[in-house]
Amino acid sequence: MVTTTRRIEEKGQRTPRSKDTYAGERVGHGGSCYCDCGAVFENKRWHYAGKEASVRGGQRLVCPACRRTAERNPAGIVSLSGGFLTVHLPEIDRLLRKMADEALTKNPLNRVMEIRHNGLDGITVTTTQVKLAQKIGREVFKSFGGELQYHWSRGEELVRVQWFRQP
């Protein structure tokens, strides 16, 4: 069962195109810019070039994903819990790490900031993008079943995804 909670804006209210404060920043004019994480900004797009990106030259900057991670300001928080989780921890952990690697290679701004094991309370995953948190919750739900809930924050770019399953 999937439950979503989202407040509808009042009719007639204009909403900004992007509420993400990290996305609207202007970066270098012409040429390429690189971040220490391996992300490169070239031709108005971010792509992943690996750790050797700094060797290529260009202007050094900090990408939005690294800024989010440094400020500990996630865009998505995924909470996994329940008795099923403790029994199937290796499979779920493998799925989370695989999704983190795939997301990074596809888009360097889509990152898993942290995967924290909270003992019997479950696992908490923080992400730099809202869509990645939603995708992680959806993939865990598709693979293992259970109950999935999404909760969007009204004032900021944040989603909380909660997955729960008993054995």
Buried (B, 14 or more C-beta within 10 A) or exposed (E): EEEEEEEEEEEEEEEEEEBBEBEEEEBBEEEBBBBEBBBBBBEEEBBBBEEEBBEEEBEEBBBBBBBBBEEEBBBBBBBBBBEBBEEBBEEBBEBBEEBBEEBBEEBBBBBBBEBEEEEEEBBBBBBBBBBBBBBBBBBBBEEBEBBBBBBBBEEEBBBBBBBBBEE
